[in-house]
Amino acid sequence: MALITTEGRNELTTLFIAMFKAAPGATNLSTMVQAVESGSTLADVAATLAAKPEFSSVYPGFLTGQEFADRVVANLLTNGTPVAAKQFATTWILGQLNAGTSRSVILANAVQALRATANANYTEAQAQLTNKVAVANYYAITKEQSSTSLTALQDVIKNVTNDAATVTAAQNSIDAAAAPTGQSFSLTTTTDAVTGGAGDDTINAPLAGTAGTTMTFSATDQINGGAGHDTLYIESNIAAVNLALAKSVEAVNISASTNAATVTLPTDKSAVALTNSGSTQNVTFTGQASGAATLAMVGVTNNTTELGYTATALAGTADSLGLTLNATT
């Protein structure tokens, strides 16, 4: 069994683009790679793809030879391709059809010829195809994304042209779509166990009960923010808020009422963004273990906010504290 090469995989991505005007995605690309590694030729893979109903939505079986040729040229070449070069391509496709070559093989041959040509008339179209392959591979290989929707796969490369800037724009769109979605959790008056996911999660611990005076955060709560930039918001009316056992919580937001609050920060050094939000009592953060942190005071009036570091937190020469004041006096 011959393992696929990078060039061989690019041929498969190019073939899929030619046949569906779409990126293959990780699932389809894996299927094609497995077929080639099991002995299938590019023509075999093309024939298999042509049997899919999605192929008929791009190249319906009712198209005449001329209509098929015109559509292939429109899909693979650019508006800037010289008319004579487009006509040559159309005539070549019609010749292949008249010789009995299948439409799937014509597409496979056409797109490989476009990749390989040194004819300057096709430079713009060649650059566009190269850019589409780069984006399709980013989607399938780098980000390992897939979809069962042909429209979604077409959208991946729809706006990619011969302009390199469109590659960057498309990759940014892929990044945004692939970003994990954050979750929201609410603590209760009993002991809670919360484990966040890959996104930017929010863990809320408001005061509860009929009078709104019962703490939902407890030092015995098992909180693990997981990956992402996770925020723990606590409304407190007690003197000691112990977060020492919390893990992977990057942002701590405290709102203290009734009693001044001393907030012991997580010992895993994860907390780097601290906020005193609307407290009516003094707030002291202790145990800050990172030398690069931010402290924000939002809506705080006539009380103090203090930050205490661990003994080794400020051992470096590039330690910094970013301070934000918003509606604070």
NORKA-V680732 format. One record per helix or strand of 2 or more residues. SS is the DSSP state (H for helix, E for strand). FROM is the first residue (numbers start at 1). LEN is the number of residues. Records with the same first field share a line. If there is no record, write none. Layout:
SS = FROM-LEN + FROM-LEN
This chain:
H = 6-15 + 25-13 + 42-9 + 53-6 + 65-12 + 83-16 + 103-14 + 120-23 + 150-8 + 164-15
E = 184-3 + 193-3 + 202-4 + 222-3 + 231-6 + 240-3 + 251-6 + 261-4 + 273-5 + 283-6 + 292-7 + 305-5 + 320-7
